Amino acid sequence: MKLLALLCVVAVAVLLGGARAGSTDDASAWETESPWSLVAAISRVVSAPIVGALCSISVCAKPVRLPPRPGGPYAEYGPYETRLVHLSGLQTLRYGIPNAVVACPVMPNNKKDGNFPRGKPHDGSGAPGVVWSYGGLGNCDGVGGFSTVGDGWRGLYGESYGYWLPELLEHMASHGIVTVCPALNGVPSPEGAAIGINAARMLAELQPCKAVGGPEVDGDALGIAGYSLGAGRAVRGAAFSGRDVIKAVVGLHTWNGGAFSPVPAPMMLVSSSLDTNAPYPDTKRLYDMGRGPKILAVLRGGTHYTSPRFWAGPMTAFFRVHLANDPDAEEYVWGDKGLEADSSMTRTEHNCNGWTSQKAAVCRG
């Protein structure tokens, strides 16, 4: 009977996930419970053994609650409404991707000026685009596998930051960043630099947001980000592409898993003091290899399973600075309200490497 009950729960989760995956036009803010709460609750029950396995081999226990999210206004849902677009294999397979979910910024009904966020102010180019690479198994709709449970499961630390895929994508989209999550096939690997590069090119070539009234993507303002194994893929993609495709990269709790090459693009790396999967020395080695403007921060008391949601503010601000030339975001990355000024961080470091800030004194040259 127990086995039958478990199979029923799995079936319901799959059906709910399938219903969500069929949607092509959906808006939500990450603090809103909405239909995701039921899917999240079922997924946690189904995936509880995964959490137990993860915690048996690495530090999971959180001794204290997390501090307030860093990033100031960029840690909150932004001014633009969002729509999700699901790309099928018919559209994505030529990029080596089985399918993908795209979060698009769209104009709020009460915003009449038609001023979409631009990749570069005043030059008429499109919005910046970012590729998100999740850690472990799972999918971009956030149903099943490590991508819903191990990678920032609500309840593991008593966090209240919500169900993080695809709402993490929507968070960046609400700040004017078109964000795509390419699905991954098979056993997860820290390799796969081409996945992020191909997904970035796909975003610029297919222009999926135009179908729902969103902006075009500026092909010269593409970034990549990821968590754990996904962060390893992101950093490799940024290193492999030089600055031909990827213009900025963010790695959250980057699982090394092998040798990396120097990254010429602007780079932000974050970790936690109790992260035993991707410990600080590994992150520091990657940071030392950066050749562009770079910043490193380590959260006091966090673990490898500190939710990517916690870092959404500085990650969004970093991409607004380096992909959209947004001077207002600078102080929440490099300035007096940035990670280096946050008392929750036990270690911080930066190197401007020739980049000049408009508002943050630390990189004004």
N, C-alpha and C positions, 0 to 999 in steps of 0.2 A: 504493500500500500504506500509506503514511504517513497519508493521508487516511482510509482505511478503519479503520486502528487508532485514530485519534483519534475517529472516529464511534462505534466500539465502546466507548471509554472514556466518552464522553458518555452513551451509552445505559445503561451500567451505573450511572453516577452518577444518572441520572434514575430508574431502577428502584429504587435504594437509597433515594433521596429520597422516592419515592412510597410505599415500604413504611413509612418512618418517619412520613410524613404521615398514614397510616391509623391510627396508634396513638392510643388515647384515654386510656391509663393507663400512664405510664412514669416511673420515678424514676432519677435519676443525680446524682452529684456532679461538679463541673467538673474535678476533678483525676483522675478516672477515665477511662481510655482508652475502654473499652467499644466498641460497634460504631461509634461516631463516628470512630474513628481511620482506618478504611478509607475511609469516605465523605470525610473530610477530605483524605486522601492523593490520592484520585481527583480531588476538586474542585480541589486545588492544581495538578495537572497540566493539567486542562482550562482553568483560569483563569489560567495563568501569563502569557499575553499581556496580560491586563488589568493585572497588576502592572507589566509592562514599560512599558505605556502611561502608567500613573499616575506611575511614577518618572521618565519622560522629561520631565514637565511640572512636577514638584514634588520637594521634598527627601524622599527615601526612606532614603538611607543612614544607618545608625545608628552613630555613631562609638564609642559605648560601650554596654555592656549596661545595661538599665534597672535602677534601684535596687529594693530590696524594695518590694512593694506597700504603699501607705499604707492607713490605716483600721483598723489593729489587728485585733481579732477579727472585725470586719465584712468584712475582706478574705478571710477563710476561709469555707468552707461552714458554714452556720448549723445550729441545733439541730433544725430541722424537716425531715422527708422531703418530697419533692416529687412531684407528678404533673403530667403535661402533658395538657391538654384541647385538642383541635382543633375549632374552630368552623367550620362550613361556611357557604357563601354563603346557604343557606336561613335561617340564624340571623343573619347579619351584614349582608346587603345593605340592609336598611332603615336601617342606619347609614352607608351609603355605603362599606362595606368588603367586599372580595371574600371574605375568610376571615381567620382569626386563630388564633394559638396562645396559650394561657394556661398559665402555670406556677402551680400551687397548692401552698401549704403544707399538709401533712397531719400527723397526729399520729404520731410514731414508735411502733413496737410496744411499746417499753419505757417509754413515757410514759403513765401511767395516770390522771393527774388531769384529763384532758380540757380543759386550760387553753389554748385557742387564743390566739395573739397577738391583741390587741385594737387597734382603731383608737384608742380613748381608754381608758386604764386604768380598770377598775372600773365602767364604765358600761354594760357589756353590748353595746356596739356591735360591728360587724364589724371585720375586718382592713382595713388600708389597701390601696389599689389603685394601681398605677402603670402607665402606658402607655409602652412603649418604641418609639421610631421609629428604624429603622436608616438608615444613609446609603447612597446609591446604589441600584443595582438588586440584586435577590436575593429571598429570601423568609425567612419566620420560622423555617423548618426548617433554615436555614443551608446550603442546597445551591445553589451556582451564584451568579454575579454578584458585585458588589462587597461584598455583605454577608458573604461568607465569605472573600474574598481581600484586597481592598483595605482593609477595615475591621478590621484586626487579624489578618492572616494569620500563623499560627505559622510560623516559619522566616524571615520577613522580617527580624526583628531577633534571631533566635535565642532568642525567648521560649519559655517552657514553660508558658504559662497556658492552653493548650488551645483547643479549638474553641468559639467564643464565642456562637454562637446554635444552639440555644436555651438552652445552659447558663448564659449570662449571666442569662436570665430566671429560671432555676432557682436561681441564686445568691441573687437577691433574695427569691425565694419561700422559700428555706431560712431566711431571717431573718423570716418571717412576713408578707411583702408579696406579695399576689396581683399578678402581673405579666402584662400582655397585650401581644402584638406584633401589630398589625394589618398585614395584607399591603397592599402598595402596587401600584397599576396603572400601567403606562406608564412614560414617561421620568421619572426622579426630579426633584423640584423643591423648592427651599427654601420655596415657598409651602405652602398647605394647612393652615392653622391648625385648620380644622374637623375634620381627620382625628383629631388627638389628643383633642379635646373629645368627638367622637362615640364614640371608642373608650372613653374614660373613662365616659361615660354607659352604653355597652353593658355594660361590666364590672359596673356597679352594678345594671343592670336585669335582665340575664340570669342573674347569679349562677352562673357556670359551675363553680365549684369545689365546690358542694354535691353535684354528681353523683359526685365521687370522695372524698367524706368530708372536704372542706376547709371552711374557714369562709366565712361571708357577707362580702361586701365592704361596708365602710362608705361610703355615698354622699357623706358629708361629709369623707372623708379620701382624696381622689384626687390623684395627682400625675402628672407627665409628664417623660420624659427622652429623650435621643437623642444620636446621634453625627453630626458633620459636617452634611450636609443634614438629617438627622433631628433634630439639635439645633436647627437653624433652625426646623423645624416645631414643635418642642417649645416654644421660647421664644415664637414667634408665638401658639401655642395658649394659653399662660399669659397673654400680654398681652391676647389677644382675649376670653378668658373672664372677665377681671377676677379676682375670687376667688369667683365664683358656682359654678364647677365645679372648676377647677384650684387646689389649695391649696399646691403646691410644685413647683419645676421644677429640673432639672439639665441643663446643656448641656455636652457633651464636644466640644471642638474645633469650636465652633459656626461653621458656614459662614453668613456674613451674607446675601449674596445679595439685599440690598435693605433698605428701611427697616423698622425695628421700632418698636413702641409701648412705652411704659413697662410694666414688669411689677410688679404690686402684690404678688404672692405671694413667699414665701421662695425665693431663687434661689442656686444654686451654679454657677459657670462655671469650667471648667479649659481650659488650652491648653498648648502646648509652645513652648520658645524657638526651635526650628527649624521651626515650622509655617508653611509658605508658602502653604497653601490658606486657612487661617483664622488669620491672624497676630494676635499679641497686641494691636495697636492696635484691631482690630475687636472683639475680645473685651472690651477695656476700655471701648469705647463702649457696648456692651450692658450691661456692669456698671454704668456710670454712670447708665443709665436705670432701674435697679431702684429700686423704691420701698419694698420690704419688706426684711427682714433678708437680707443677701447676703454672699457670700464669693467671692473670685477667687484662683486659684492657677495658676502657670505652671511646668511641669516643665523643669528644666535639661537641655538636650540632646535632648529628645524631638522628634518630628516630628508631622505630621498623622496619620500611620499608627500612632502609639502605640496599642496595643490598648485598646478600652474596658474590657477585663478589668483593665488596670492600675488603673483608677479605680473598680473595683467596690466597694472598701471604703468610701471616703468617700461615694460616691453612696448606698450602702445606709444608712450611718449618717445621712446628711442626711435621707433619707426617714423613717427611724425617729424622728428628732428632730421633724420638722415635720409628719408625718402620724400618728404614733403616740404623740407626747408621751413619748418614751422618754428619760429623763434620762441613762441609762447611755451612750447614743450621743453625747451632747453633746461630751465631751472629745475624741472622734475626728473632730469637725468643727470645733468652735469652741475647744476647750480645748488643754491642754498637749500632747496627743498628736494634734492636728489638723494640717491642711495648713500653717498658719502657723508651726508648730514643726518642720516637716519640712525638713531641710537640702537635700533634693533639689529644692526649689522655688526658682527664681530670683527670683520675684516673688509676693507675696501681698498681699491687701487684704481688709478686711471693713468692714461697717457694720451695726450691730444694728438701726437704724431703729425703735427703740421696743420691740423684742422682748427679753424678759427670760429669761435662762438660769437653770436650777436648779443646775447644777453647774459650768459654764464661767465662770471669773471675768471673761473678756473682755466678756461681755454681761449682767453681773449688775446693771447699772443704776447 
